[in-house]
């Protein structure tokens, strides 16, 4: 049986693909890559079919990750039937996802898995800022991925 996590931001070109790529590696490091599948999407369709944001890709590459294969896609409500856990990057996307979610769907903020993050912490959108915002997002994503991997290890074993 495979557990499925979907990471969601606005356009699926910055935060959620960064989180997807980092989480996949983190799960592999914890020996969970065969038990957990990870993907990402956006709540809007603006960038559908397009590549990862160039700055996000550069930031990932500078830290040993490869985002070149990513193609943006829009979250579809039918995916709730496939995903065990849907994680939003911020409160706006969390509200949009909860409006689509059927009863009992687990939808929460991604940073809720970072034990050092304050309650209701978000991954801020770096799109309109400089490169430093993407580095900050990477740091937040790494911390949340580590916490999520530990949570899943305890849950699935």
C-alpha positions as CSV (number, residue, x, y, z in Angstrom):
1,X,0.0,0.0,0.0
2,X,1.2,3.4,-0.9
3,X,0.5,6.6,1.1
4,X,0.0,9.7,-1.2
5,X,0.9,13.3,-0.3
6,X,0.0,16.2,-2.5
7,X,1.6,19.6,-1.9
8,X,-0.3,22.6,-3.1
9,X,0.5,26.3,-3.7
10,X,-1.0,28.9,-6.0
11,X,0.6,28.3,-9.4
12,X,2.7,25.1,-8.9
13,X,5.9,26.7,-10.1
14,X,7.7,27.8,-6.9
15,X,6.8,26.5,-3.4
16,X,4.9,23.3,-4.0
17,X,7.4,21.9,-6.6
18,X,10.3,22.8,-4.3
19,X,8.5,21.0,-1.5
20,X,7.8,18.0,-3.7
21,X,11.4,17.6,-4.8
22,X,12.8,18.1,-1.3
23,X,10.2,15.8,0.3
24,X,10.9,13.0,-2.1
25,X,14.6,13.1,-1.2
26,X,13.8,13.4,2.5
27,X,11.5,10.4,2.4
28,X,14.2,8.4,0.6
29,X,16.7,9.3,3.3
30,X,14.2,7.9,5.9
31,X,13.6,4.7,3.8
32,X,10.0,5.7,3.0
33,X,10.3,6.3,-0.7
34,X,8.6,3.0,-1.5
35,X,5.8,3.6,0.9
36,X,5.0,7.2,0.1
37,X,4.3,8.9,-3.2
38,X,4.5,12.7,-3.5
39,X,3.2,15.1,-6.1
40,X,2.3,18.8,-6.3
41,X,-0.2,21.1,-7.9
42,X,-1.6,24.7,-7.8
43,X,-5.0,26.0,-6.9
44,X,-4.9,28.1,-10.1
45,X,-4.2,27.2,-13.7
46,X,-2.1,30.2,-14.8
47,X,1.1,28.2,-15.3
48,X,-0.4,24.8,-16.2
49,X,2.1,22.8,-18.3
50,X,4.9,25.2,-17.7
51,X,8.3,24.5,-16.0
52,X,9.3,25.3,-12.5
53,X,10.1,29.0,-11.9
54,X,13.7,29.7,-13.0
55,X,14.7,31.1,-9.6
56,X,13.2,28.1,-7.8
57,X,15.1,25.8,-10.2
58,X,18.4,27.7,-9.6
59,X,17.9,27.6,-5.9
60,X,17.2,23.8,-5.9
61,X,20.2,23.2,-8.2
62,X,22.5,25.2,-6.0
63,X,21.6,22.8,-3.2
64,X,21.9,19.6,-5.1
65,X,18.3,19.1,-6.2
66,X,16.9,18.8,-9.8
67,X,13.6,20.5,-10.6
68,X,14.0,20.4,-14.4
69,X,11.4,17.7,-15.0
70,X,8.6,19.6,-13.2
71,X,5.5,20.7,-15.1
72,X,2.9,22.7,-13.4
73,X,-0.7,21.4,-13.0
74,X,-3.9,22.5,-11.3
75,X,-5.3,20.6,-8.4
76,X,-8.5,18.8,-9.2
77,X,-11.1,18.0,-6.5
78,X,-11.2,14.3,-7.7
79,X,-7.7,14.0,-6.4
80,X,-9.0,13.9,-2.8
81,X,-10.0,10.3,-3.6
82,X,-6.3,9.5,-4.3
83,X,-4.4,11.6,-1.8
84,X,-4.1,10.6,1.9
85,X,-2.8,14.0,2.9
86,X,-3.1,17.4,1.0
87,X,-0.8,20.1,2.3
88,X,-1.2,23.8,1.5
89,X,1.7,26.2,1.5
90,X,-0.4,29.1,2.9
91,X,-3.8,30.0,4.4
92,X,-5.3,31.2,1.1
93,X,-4.6,27.8,-0.6
94,X,-5.7,26.0,2.5
95,X,-9.1,27.7,2.3
96,X,-9.4,27.0,-1.4
97,X,-8.6,23.3,-0.8
98,X,-10.9,22.9,2.1
99,X,-13.7,24.4,0.0
100,X,-13.2,21.5,-2.5
101,X,-12.5,18.8,0.0
102,X,-15.0,16.1,0.8
103,X,-15.8,15.3,4.5
104,X,-13.0,13.5,6.2
105,X,-10.2,14.7,3.8
106,X,-7.0,15.5,5.6
107,X,-6.0,19.0,4.5
108,X,-3.6,21.1,6.5
109,X,-0.6,23.5,6.3
110,X,2.7,22.0,5.2
111,X,4.6,23.8,7.9
112,X,2.4,22.3,10.6
113,X,4.9,19.4,10.4
114,X,7.9,21.7,11.3
115,X,8.1,21.5,15.1
116,X,10.1,24.7,15.3
117,X,7.5,26.7,13.3
118,X,4.9,28.8,15.0
119,X,1.3,27.7,14.9
120,X,-0.4,28.3,11.5
121,X,3.0,29.1,9.9
122,X,3.0,29.5,6.1
123,X,5.5,29.1,3.4
124,X,5.5,32.6,1.9
125,X,5.2,33.1,-1.8
126,X,8.7,34.2,-3.1
127,X,7.4,34.9,-6.7
128,X,7.5,38.7,-6.5
129,X,10.7,38.9,-4.5
130,X,14.4,38.2,-5.1
131,X,16.5,35.1,-4.9
132,X,16.8,35.3,-1.1
133,X,13.1,34.5,-0.8
134,X,13.6,31.2,-2.6
135,X,16.4,30.3,-0.3
136,X,14.2,31.0,2.7
137,X,11.5,28.8,1.2
138,X,14.0,26.0,0.7
139,X,14.9,26.2,4.4
140,X,11.3,26.1,5.4
141,X,10.5,23.3,3.1
142,X,13.5,21.2,4.4
143,X,12.4,21.6,8.0
144,X,8.8,20.7,7.2
145,X,9.8,17.8,5.1
146,X,12.0,16.4,7.9
147,X,9.1,16.7,10.3
148,X,6.6,15.1,7.9
149,X,9.0,12.2,7.2
150,X,9.3,11.5,10.9
151,X,5.5,11.7,11.3
152,X,5.0,9.3,8.4
153,X,7.7,6.9,9.7
154,X,5.8,6.7,13.0
155,X,2.4,6.5,11.3
156,X,3.3,3.9,8.6
157,X,5.5,1.5,10.6
